[in-house]
Amino acid sequence: MENGLYIETNLVCVCILLILVYVTWRGVVRETEQLVFSNICFHSMLIFIIDVLWRICDGQRFPLAHTVNELLCAAYFIQAAVLGYYWLRYSYFLDPERSMGHGVKRFSFAIPMILLIVLNIASIWTGWVFYVDDNNMYHRGPLIYLQLALATSYLLITFVGAWLNLFSKHKYAQKSKLVAISVLGILPFIGGVAQLPLAGVPVFCVCVTFGLLIVFMENQHQLISIDPLTHLNNRNQLNYFLDAKLNSRNSEKHLVLFVMDLDYFKQINDKYGHMEGDRSLVILSNVLKRVLGPRGFFIARIGGDEFVTVAELDYMAKAEKVMALLHSALETESEKLPYKISLSIGYAECLPVGDTIPDLFGRADKELYKIKAQREDKR
């Protein structure tokens, strides 16, 4: 009965991951992300299937049963190392500001996996990590804890790396994704460690599947709430955020909406091409993240070259200081470019009673158009 439940749980996890891969490939995510997510799902499914076959074969009598059992044992432990390695690589893919690098650096990440491949192949003859007795029963070898430590080290690095980045003031816009990455590391780590004393309980497969489910849900959330070019919030998220703020005002703060347009965006596109135009939007979004993010501002791209930020300020004079900081940061950034990046900014404070989202946008847009008109008059 226990063996049957163990096998059924692994097979259910395989089915769940197959569904995730199917939904991923039907979606609109980038092809690279499809491949990377499908790859980690494939390696997870493979270890579950090997585990099922191993569980069926262990202790059974049939031609070449002993050899098959040894090969399945080696394959399971090798796949655990391979899965850990690809799990770490996937975490680096999810956090685009980190890189595993190439050549020597990437090879150094693969060293634990390579060592475990060699150890487990050798264990067929030496019994270092495992051995199979005359009754075709699996037993742990003296180096089983080294196997566990090296395989789960990838998962621990994934968790620690994401968790440390959570405290970086420059990663505020990626908080939810970093939480998902940390879960991606810690859940399988817990499952891998718990699987050793709980050999008959399918802990590892459940933890791995839940970790991938959480990352999958975060990816789906990003698709519907994050602007794909700049990785800022989109208009839907802005509306949700503003609606919540308008319904739960902090009377001690000034709720302010800033509406921003990138100046001369059409000229950048016409002279340097649309790829450079997209690059200018990304540069601008990075400046917004760097300047406004640590101050707790909500930032969104609502279309084209239009950006919005929402802030709760202690005093209204701070709004002018914020704009001055943005203009200064953009001037510094423009020194590295063949064109100038600058913003026209209009802002409006939310009224204490009865203000709606269209009302707030209407006043902010009016200020923005006034600033644009003044700039045109000076030309």
C-alpha positions as a Markdown table, in Angstrom:
| # | Residue | x | y | z |
|---|---|---|---|---|
| 1 | Met | 0.0 | 0.0 | 0.0 |
| 2 | Glu | 2.8 | 2.4 | 1.0 |
| 3 | Asn | 4.7 | 1.5 | -2.2 |
| 4 | Gly | 1.6 | 2.1 | -4.3 |
| 5 | Leu | 1.0 | 5.6 | -2.8 |
| 6 | Tyr | 4.7 | 6.5 | -3.3 |
| 7 | Ile | 4.5 | 5.5 | -7.0 |
| 8 | Glu | 1.1 | 7.2 | -7.5 |
| 9 | Thr | 2.3 | 10.5 | -6.0 |
| 10 | Asn | 5.4 | 10.6 | -8.3 |
| 11 | Leu | 3.2 | 9.9 | -11.3 |
| 12 | Val | 0.8 | 12.6 | -10.3 |
| 13 | Cys | 3.7 | 15.0 | -10.1 |
| 14 | Val | 4.8 | 14.0 | -13.5 |
| 15 | Cys | 1.3 | 14.7 | -14.9 |
| 16 | Ile | 1.3 | 18.2 | -13.2 |
| 17 | Leu | 4.6 | 19.1 | -14.8 |
| 18 | Leu | 3.4 | 17.9 | -18.2 |
| 19 | Ile | 0.5 | 20.2 | -17.9 |
| 20 | Leu | 2.8 | 23.1 | -16.9 |
| 21 | Val | 4.9 | 22.5 | -19.9 |
| 22 | Tyr | 1.9 | 22.3 | -22.2 |
| 23 | Val | 0.4 | 25.6 | -20.8 |
| 24 | Thr | 3.8 | 27.3 | -21.1 |
| 25 | Trp | 4.2 | 26.4 | -24.8 |
| 26 | Arg | 0.7 | 27.5 | -25.5 |
| 27 | Gly | 1.3 | 30.9 | -23.9 |
| 28 | Val | 3.0 | 34.0 | -25.2 |
| 29 | Val | 6.2 | 33.9 | -23.2 |
| 30 | Arg | 9.5 | 34.3 | -25.0 |
| 31 | Glu | 10.9 | 31.2 | -26.7 |
| 32 | Thr | 14.0 | 31.2 | -24.5 |
| 33 | Glu | 11.9 | 31.2 | -21.3 |
| 34 | Gln | 9.8 | 28.3 | -22.7 |
| 35 | Leu | 12.9 | 26.3 | -23.4 |
| 36 | Val | 14.4 | 27.0 | -20.0 |
| 37 | Phe | 11.3 | 26.2 | -18.0 |
| 38 | Ser | 10.5 | 23.1 | -20.1 |
| 39 | Asn | 14.1 | 21.9 | -19.5 |
| 40 | Ile | 13.8 | 22.1 | -15.7 |
| 41 | Cys | 10.4 | 20.4 | -15.8 |
| 42 | Phe | 11.9 | 17.6 | -18.0 |
| 43 | His | 14.8 | 17.0 | -15.6 |
| 44 | Ser | 12.3 | 16.9 | -12.7 |
| 45 | Met | 10.0 | 14.5 | -14.5 |
| 46 | Leu | 12.9 | 12.3 | -15.4 |
| 47 | Ile | 14.0 | 11.9 | -11.8 |
| 48 | Phe | 10.4 | 11.1 | -10.7 |
| 49 | Ile | 10.1 | 8.4 | -13.4 |
| 50 | Ile | 13.5 | 6.9 | -12.5 |
| 51 | Asp | 12.3 | 6.9 | -8.9 |
| 52 | Val | 9.1 | 5.0 | -9.8 |
| 53 | Leu | 11.1 | 2.4 | -11.8 |
| 54 | Trp | 13.6 | 2.0 | -9.0 |
| 55 | Arg | 10.8 | 1.5 | -6.5 |
| 56 | Ile | 9.2 | -1.1 | -8.7 |
| 57 | Cys | 12.4 | -3.0 | -9.3 |
| 58 | Asp | 13.9 | -2.9 | -5.8 |
| 59 | Gly | 13.7 | -6.3 | -4.1 |
| 60 | Gln | 12.2 | -8.0 | -7.2 |
| 61 | Arg | 13.4 | -11.2 | -8.9 |
| 62 | Phe | 13.7 | -11.2 | -12.7 |
| 63 | Pro | 16.5 | -11.7 | -15.3 |
| 64 | Leu | 19.2 | -9.1 | -14.8 |
| 65 | Ala | 17.2 | -7.6 | -11.9 |
| 66 | His | 20.4 | -6.9 | -9.9 |
| 67 | Thr | 22.0 | -5.0 | -12.8 |
| 68 | Val | 18.9 | -3.1 | -13.6 |
| 69 | Asn | 18.5 | -2.1 | -9.9 |
| 70 | Glu | 22.1 | -0.9 | -9.8 |
| 71 | Leu | 21.7 | 1.1 | -12.9 |
| 72 | Leu | 18.5 | 2.7 | -11.7 |
| 73 | Cys | 20.2 | 3.6 | -8.4 |
| 74 | Ala | 23.1 | 5.3 | -10.2 |
| 75 | Ala | 20.7 | 7.0 | -12.6 |
| 76 | Tyr | 18.6 | 8.4 | -9.7 |
| 77 | Phe | 21.5 | 9.9 | -7.8 |
| 78 | Ile | 23.1 | 11.2 | -11.0 |
| 79 | Gln | 19.9 | 12.8 | -12.1 |
| 80 | Ala | 19.5 | 14.4 | -8.6 |
| 81 | Ala | 22.9 | 16.2 | -9.2 |
| 82 | Val | 21.9 | 17.1 | -12.8 |
| 83 | Leu | 18.6 | 18.5 | -11.6 |
| 84 | Gly | 20.3 | 20.6 | -8.9 |
| 85 | Tyr | 22.7 | 22.0 | -11.5 |
| 86 | Tyr | 19.9 | 23.0 | -13.9 |
| 87 | Trp | 17.8 | 24.3 | -11.0 |
| 88 | Leu | 20.6 | 26.7 | -10.2 |
| 89 | Arg | 20.9 | 27.7 | -13.9 |
| 90 | Tyr | 17.2 | 28.4 | -14.1 |
| 91 | Ser | 17.4 | 30.6 | -11.0 |
| 92 | Tyr | 20.1 | 32.7 | -12.8 |
| 93 | Phe | 17.9 | 32.9 | -15.9 |
| 94 | Leu | 15.0 | 34.2 | -13.7 |
| 95 | Asp | 17.2 | 36.9 | -12.3 |
| 96 | Pro | 18.6 | 38.6 | -15.4 |
| 97 | Glu | 20.9 | 40.9 | -13.5 |
| 98 | Arg | 23.0 | 37.8 | -12.4 |
| 99 | Ser | 25.0 | 35.7 | -14.8 |
| 100 | Met | 26.7 | 32.3 | -14.5 |
| 101 | Gly | 29.2 | 33.5 | -17.0 |
| 102 | His | 31.0 | 31.2 | -19.5 |
| 103 | Gly | 34.0 | 29.0 | -19.7 |
| 104 | Val | 35.9 | 28.5 | -16.4 |
| 105 | Lys | 33.1 | 30.2 | -14.2 |
| 106 | Arg | 30.4 | 28.0 | -15.6 |
| 107 | Phe | 32.6 | 24.9 | -15.4 |
| 108 | Ser | 33.2 | 25.6 | -11.7 |
| 109 | Phe | 29.4 | 25.5 | -11.1 |
| 110 | Ala | 29.4 | 22.1 | -12.7 |
| 111 | Ile | 32.1 | 20.6 | -10.6 |
| 112 | Pro | 29.8 | 19.1 | -7.9 |
| 113 | Met | 27.6 | 17.6 | -10.6 |
| 114 | Ile | 30.6 | 16.0 | -12.4 |
| 115 | Leu | 32.0 | 14.7 | -9.1 |
| 116 | Leu | 28.7 | 13.0 | -8.3 |
| 117 | Ile | 28.4 | 11.5 | -11.7 |
| 118 | Val | 31.8 | 9.9 | -11.3 |
| 119 | Leu | 31.0 | 8.8 | -7.7 |
| 120 | Asn | 27.7 | 7.1 | -8.6 |
| 121 | Ile | 29.1 | 5.3 | -11.6 |
| 122 | Ala | 31.9 | 4.0 | -9.5 |
| 123 | Ser | 29.4 | 3.0 | -6.8 |
| 124 | Ile | 28.2 | 0.2 | -9.0 |
| 125 | Trp | 31.5 | -1.6 | -8.2 |
| 126 | Thr | 32.6 | 0.2 | -5.0 |
| 127 | Gly | 29.4 | 0.8 | -3.0 |
| 128 | Trp | 30.5 | 4.3 | -2.1 |
| 129 | Val | 27.1 | 6.0 | -2.4 |
| 130 | Phe | 24.9 | 2.9 | -2.6 |
| 131 | Tyr | 25.0 | -0.9 | -3.1 |
| 132 | Val | 22.5 | -3.6 | -4.0 |
| 133 | Asp | 22.7 | -6.8 | -1.9 |
| 134 | Asp | 22.1 | -10.4 | -3.1 |
| 135 | Asn | 18.4 | -10.1 | -2.5 |
| 136 | Asn | 18.3 | -7.2 | -4.9 |
| 137 | Met | 17.7 | -4.6 | -2.1 |
| 138 | Tyr | 19.1 | -1.1 | -2.2 |
| 139 | His | 21.3 | 0.1 | 0.7 |
| 140 | Arg | 23.0 | 3.4 | 1.4 |
| 141 | Gly | 26.8 | 3.6 | 1.1 |
| 142 | Pro | 29.2 | 5.4 | 3.4 |
| 143 | Leu | 29.3 | 8.5 | 1.1 |
| 144 | Ile | 25.5 | 9.0 | 0.9 |
| 145 | Tyr | 25.7 | 12.2 | 3.0 |
| 146 | Leu | 28.3 | 13.6 | 0.6 |
| 147 | Gln | 25.8 | 12.8 | -2.2 |
| 148 | Leu | 23.1 | 14.7 | -0.4 |
| 149 | Ala | 25.4 | 17.7 | 0.5 |
| 150 | Leu | 26.7 | 18.2 | -3.0 |
| 151 | Ala | 23.3 | 17.7 | -4.8 |
| 152 | Thr | 21.4 | 20.0 | -2.4 |
| 153 | Ser | 24.2 | 22.6 | -2.4 |
| 154 | Tyr | 22.8 | 23.9 | -5.7 |
| 155 | Leu | 19.4 | 24.4 | -4.2 |
| 156 | Leu | 20.8 | 26.1 | -1.1 |
| 157 | Ile | 22.8 | 28.5 | -3.4 |
| 158 | Thr | 19.6 | 29.2 | -5.3 |
| 159 | Phe | 17.8 | 30.1 | -2.1 |
| 160 | Val | 20.6 | 32.1 | -0.5 |
| 161 | Gly | 21.3 | 34.1 | -3.7 |
| 162 | Ala | 17.7 | 35.1 | -4.2 |
| 163 | Trp | 17.2 | 35.9 | -0.5 |
| 164 | Leu | 20.2 | 38.2 | -0.3 |
| 165 | Asn | 19.0 | 40.0 | -3.4 |
| 166 | Leu | 15.6 | 40.6 | -1.6 |
| 167 | Phe | 17.4 | 43.1 | 0.7 |
| 168 | Ser | 19.0 | 45.0 | -2.2 |
| 169 | Lys | 17.3 | 48.4 | -2.6 |
| 170 | His | 18.0 | 48.2 | -6.4 |
| 171 | Lys | 15.9 | 45.0 | -6.7 |
| 172 | Tyr | 12.7 | 46.4 | -5.4 |
| 173 | Ala | 10.8 | 45.8 | -8.7 |
| 174 | Gln | 11.8 | 42.2 | -8.7 |
| 175 | Lys | 10.7 | 41.3 | -5.1 |
| 176 | Ser | 7.9 | 38.9 | -6.1 |
| 177 | Lys | 10.1 | 37.1 | -8.6 |
| 178 | Leu | 13.0 | 36.8 | -6.1 |
| 179 | Val | 10.6 | 35.4 | -3.5 |
| 180 | Ala | 9.6 | 32.8 | -6.1 |
| 181 | Ile | 13.2 | 32.0 | -6.9 |
| 182 | Ser | 14.0 | 31.6 | -3.1 |
| 183 | Val | 11.0 | 29.2 | -2.9 |
| 184 | Leu | 12.4 | 27.4 | -6.0 |
| 185 | Gly | 15.5 | 26.7 | -4.0 |
| 186 | Ile | 14.3 | 26.1 | -0.4 |
| 187 | Leu | 11.4 | 23.7 | -1.1 |
| 188 | Pro | 13.4 | 21.1 | -3.1 |
| 189 | Phe | 16.2 | 21.5 | -0.5 |
| 190 | Ile | 13.9 | 20.7 | 2.3 |
| 191 | Gly | 12.4 | 17.8 | 0.3 |
| 192 | Gly | 15.9 | 16.4 | -0.5 |
| 193 | Val | 17.1 | 16.6 | 3.1 |
| 194 | Ala | 13.8 | 15.1 | 4.4 |
| 195 | Gln | 13.8 | 12.3 | 1.8 |
| 196 | Leu | 16.8 | 10.7 | 3.5 |
| 197 | Pro | 15.1 | 9.8 | 6.8 |
| 198 | Leu | 11.7 | 9.5 | 5.2 |
| 199 | Ala | 12.6 | 7.0 | 2.5 |
| 200 | Gly | 9.1 | 5.7 | 2.1 |
| 201 | Val | 7.4 | 9.1 | 1.9 |
| 202 | Pro | 7.3 | 11.0 | -1.5 |
| 203 | Val | 8.6 | 14.3 | 0.0 |
| 204 | Phe | 11.0 | 15.3 | -2.7 |
| 205 | Cys | 8.8 | 15.0 | -5.7 |
| 206 | Val | 6.0 | 17.0 | -3.9 |
| 207 | Cys | 8.4 | 19.8 | -2.9 |
| 208 | Val | 10.0 | 20.0 | -6.4 |
| 209 | Thr | 6.5 | 20.2 | -8.0 |
| 210 | Phe | 5.3 | 22.8 | -5.6 |
| 211 | Gly | 8.4 | 24.9 | -6.2 |
| 212 | Leu | 7.9 | 24.8 | -10.0 |
| 213 | Leu | 4.2 | 25.6 | -9.6 |
| 214 | Ile | 5.0 | 28.7 | -7.6 |
| 215 | Val | 7.5 | 29.9 | -10.2 |
| 216 | Phe | 5.0 | 29.1 | -13.0 |
| 217 | Met | 2.3 | 31.2 | -11.2 |
| 218 | Glu | 4.7 | 34.0 | -10.8 |
| 219 | Asn | 5.7 | 33.9 | -14.5 |
| 220 | Gln | 2.0 | 34.0 | -15.4 |
| 221 | His | 1.4 | 36.9 | -13.0 |
| 222 | Gln | 4.3 | 38.7 | -14.7 |
| 223 | Leu | 2.8 | 38.2 | -18.1 |
| 224 | Ile | -0.5 | 39.9 | -17.2 |
| 225 | Ser | 0.9 | 42.6 | -14.9 |
| 226 | Ile | 4.4 | 43.5 | -16.1 |
| 227 | Asp | 5.4 | 45.4 | -19.2 |
| 228 | Pro | 7.5 | 43.0 | -21.2 |
| 229 | Leu | 10.1 | 45.6 | -22.5 |
| 230 | Thr | 10.9 | 47.5 | -19.3 |
| 231 | His | 9.7 | 45.0 | -16.7 |
| 232 | Leu | 7.8 | 47.8 | -14.9 |
| 233 | Asn | 4.2 | 47.5 | -13.9 |
| 234 | Asn | 1.6 | 47.9 | -16.7 |
| 235 | Arg | -1.6 | 49.9 | -16.8 |
| 236 | Asn | -3.7 | 47.1 | -15.2 |
| 237 | Gln | -1.4 | 47.0 | -12.1 |
| 238 | Leu | -1.5 | 50.8 | -12.0 |
| 239 | Asn | -5.3 | 50.8 | -11.9 |
| 240 | Tyr | -5.4 | 48.2 | -9.2 |
| 241 | Phe | -2.8 | 50.0 | -7.1 |
| 242 | Leu | -4.4 | 53.5 | -7.5 |
| 243 | Asp | -7.9 | 52.0 | -6.7 |
| 244 | Ala | -6.5 | 50.5 | -3.5 |
| 245 | Lys | -4.8 | 53.7 | -2.5 |
| 246 | Leu | -7.9 | 55.9 | -3.2 |
| 247 | Asn | -10.0 | 53.6 | -1.0 |
| 248 | Ser | -7.5 | 53.5 | 1.9 |
| 249 | Arg | -5.9 | 56.9 | 2.1 |
| 250 | Asn | -3.3 | 57.7 | 4.7 |
| 251 | Ser | -4.4 | 61.1 | 6.0 |
| 252 | Glu | -0.9 | 62.0 | 7.1 |
| 253 | Lys | 0.5 | 61.6 | 3.6 |
| 254 | His | 0.1 | 63.4 | 0.2 |
| 255 | Leu | -0.9 | 60.9 | -2.5 |
| 256 | Val | 0.6 | 62.2 | -5.7 |
| 257 | Leu | 0.4 | 60.9 | -9.3 |
| 258 | Phe | 3.3 | 61.8 | -11.7 |
| 259 | Val | 2.7 | 61.5 | -15.4 |
| 260 | Met | 5.8 | 61.4 | -17.6 |
| 261 | Asp | 6.6 | 61.5 | -21.3 |
| 262 | Leu | 9.9 | 60.8 | -22.9 |
| 263 | Asp | 10.9 | 63.9 | -24.9 |
| 264 | Tyr | 11.7 | 63.6 | -28.6 |
| 265 | Phe | 11.0 | 59.8 | -28.6 |
| 266 | Lys | 9.7 | 60.0 | -32.3 |
| 267 | Gln | 13.0 | 61.7 | -33.3 |
| 268 | Ile | 15.0 | 59.0 | -31.6 |
| 269 | Asn | 13.1 | 56.3 | -33.5 |
| 270 | Asp | 13.3 | 58.1 | -36.8 |
| 271 | Lys | 17.0 | 58.9 | -36.6 |
| 272 | Tyr | 18.4 | 55.8 | -34.8 |
| 273 | Gly | 15.8 | 53.2 | -35.5 |
| 274 | His | 13.1 | 51.4 | -33.4 |
| 275 | Met | 15.6 | 49.1 | -31.7 |
| 276 | Glu | 17.4 | 52.2 | -30.3 |
| 277 | Gly | 14.1 | 53.7 | -29.4 |
| 278 | Asp | 13.3 | 50.6 | -27.3 |
| 279 | Arg | 16.7 | 50.8 | -25.7 |
| 280 | Ser | 16.0 | 54.4 | -24.7 |
| 281 | Leu | 12.8 | 53.3 | -23.0 |
| 282 | Val | 14.8 | 50.6 | -21.1 |
| 283 | Ile | 17.4 | 53.1 | -20.1 |
| 284 | Leu | 14.7 | 55.4 | -18.8 |
| 285 | Ser | 13.0 | 52.7 | -16.9 |
| 286 | Asn | 16.2 | 51.7 | -15.2 |
| 287 | Val | 16.8 | 55.3 | -14.1 |
| 288 | Leu | 13.2 | 55.4 | -12.7 |
| 289 | Lys | 13.9 | 52.2 | -10.8 |
| 290 | Arg | 17.2 | 53.4 | -9.5 |
| 291 | Val | 15.9 | 56.9 | -8.4 |
| 292 | Leu | 12.3 | 56.2 | -7.3 |
| 293 | Gly | 12.5 | 52.5 | -6.3 |
| 294 | Pro | 14.4 | 52.9 | -3.1 |
| 295 | Arg | 11.9 | 55.7 | -2.1 |
| 296 | Gly | 9.0 | 53.2 | -2.3 |
| 297 | Phe | 7.4 | 54.8 | -5.4 |
| 298 | Phe | 5.1 | 52.7 | -7.6 |
| 299 | Ile | 6.3 | 52.8 | -11.2 |
| 300 | Ala | 4.4 | 51.8 | -14.4 |
| 301 | Arg | 4.7 | 52.1 | -18.1 |
| 302 | Ile | 1.2 | 52.7 | -19.5 |
| 303 | Gly | 2.0 | 52.7 | -23.2 |
| 304 | Gly | 4.5 | 54.0 | -25.8 |
| 305 | Asp | 6.8 | 56.5 | -24.1 |
| 306 | Glu | 4.3 | 57.2 | -21.3 |
| 307 | Phe | 5.3 | 56.4 | -17.7 |
| 308 | Val | 3.6 | 56.9 | -14.4 |
| 309 | Thr | 4.7 | 56.9 | -10.8 |
| 310 | Val | 2.6 | 57.1 | -7.6 |
| 311 | Ala | 4.0 | 58.3 | -4.4 |
| 312 | Glu | 2.9 | 59.1 | -0.8 |
| 313 | Leu | 4.9 | 62.2 | 0.2 |
| 314 | Asp | 5.4 | 63.7 | 3.6 |
| 315 | Tyr | 5.1 | 67.2 | 2.1 |
| 316 | Met | 4.3 | 68.5 | -1.4 |
| 317 | Ala | 7.6 | 70.3 | -1.9 |
| 318 | Lys | 9.2 | 66.9 | -2.1 |
| 319 | Ala | 7.5 | 66.4 | -5.5 |
| 320 | Glu | 9.8 | 69.1 | -7.0 |
| 321 | Lys | 12.9 | 67.5 | -5.4 |
| 322 | Val | 11.9 | 64.1 | -6.9 |
| 323 | Met | 11.6 | 65.7 | -10.4 |
| 324 | Ala | 15.0 | 67.4 | -10.0 |
| 325 | Leu | 16.6 | 64.1 | -9.0 |
| 326 | Leu | 15.2 | 62.4 | -12.1 |
| 327 | His | 16.3 | 65.2 | -14.5 |
| 328 | Ser | 19.8 | 65.1 | -13.0 |
| 329 | Ala | 20.0 | 61.3 | -13.3 |
| 330 | Leu | 18.9 | 61.4 | -16.9 |
| 331 | Glu | 21.4 | 64.1 | -17.8 |
| 332 | Thr | 24.2 | 61.9 | -16.5 |
| 333 | Glu | 22.8 | 58.9 | -18.4 |
| 334 | Ser | 22.6 | 61.0 | -21.6 |
| 335 | Glu | 26.3 | 61.7 | -21.5 |
| 336 | Lys | 26.9 | 58.0 | -22.6 |
| 337 | Leu | 24.5 | 58.2 | -25.5 |
| 338 | Pro | 24.4 | 59.9 | -29.0 |
| 339 | Tyr | 21.1 | 61.5 | -28.1 |
| 340 | Lys | 19.6 | 63.2 | -25.0 |
| 341 | Ile | 17.1 | 61.4 | -22.8 |
| 342 | Ser | 14.8 | 63.8 | -20.9 |
| 343 | Leu | 11.3 | 63.8 | -19.4 |
| 344 | Ser | 8.3 | 66.1 | -19.3 |
| 345 | Ile | 6.6 | 65.5 | -16.0 |
| 346 | Gly | 3.2 | 66.6 | -14.7 |
| 347 | Tyr | 1.8 | 65.8 | -11.3 |
| 348 | Ala | -1.3 | 66.1 | -9.3 |
| 349 | Glu | -2.2 | 65.5 | -5.6 |
| 350 | Cys | -5.2 | 63.4 | -4.8 |
| 351 | Leu | -8.0 | 65.4 | -3.2 |
| 352 | Pro | -9.1 | 64.3 | 0.3 |
| 353 | Val | -12.7 | 63.4 | -0.8 |
| 354 | Gly | -14.3 | 62.2 | -3.9 |
| 355 | Asp | -11.3 | 61.9 | -6.2 |
| 356 | Thr | -11.4 | 59.2 | -8.9 |
| 357 | Ile | -8.6 | 57.8 | -11.1 |
| 358 | Pro | -9.8 | 59.8 | -14.2 |
| 359 | Asp | -9.9 | 63.0 | -12.1 |
| 360 | Leu | -6.4 | 62.5 | -10.9 |
| 361 | Phe | -5.1 | 61.7 | -14.4 |
| 362 | Gly | -6.9 | 64.6 | -15.8 |
| 363 | Arg | -5.2 | 67.1 | -13.5 |
| 364 | Ala | -1.8 | 65.5 | -13.9 |
| 365 | Asp | -2.1 | 65.4 | -17.8 |
| 366 | Lys | -3.2 | 69.1 | -17.7 |
| 367 | Glu | 0.1 | 69.9 | -15.9 |
| 368 | Leu | 2.1 | 67.8 | -18.3 |
| 369 | Tyr | 0.6 | 69.5 | -21.4 |
| 370 | Lys | 1.3 | 72.9 | -19.8 |
| 371 | Ile | 5.0 | 72.0 | -19.4 |
| 372 | Lys | 5.2 | 70.7 | -22.9 |
| 373 | Ala | 3.6 | 73.9 | -24.3 |
| 374 | Gln | 6.1 | 76.1 | -22.3 |
| 375 | Arg | 9.0 | 74.0 | -23.7 |
| 376 | Glu | 7.7 | 74.5 | -27.3 |
| 377 | Asp | 7.3 | 78.2 | -26.7 |
| 378 | Lys | 11.0 | 78.4 | -25.8 |
| 379 | Arg | 12.2 | 76.7 | -29.0 |
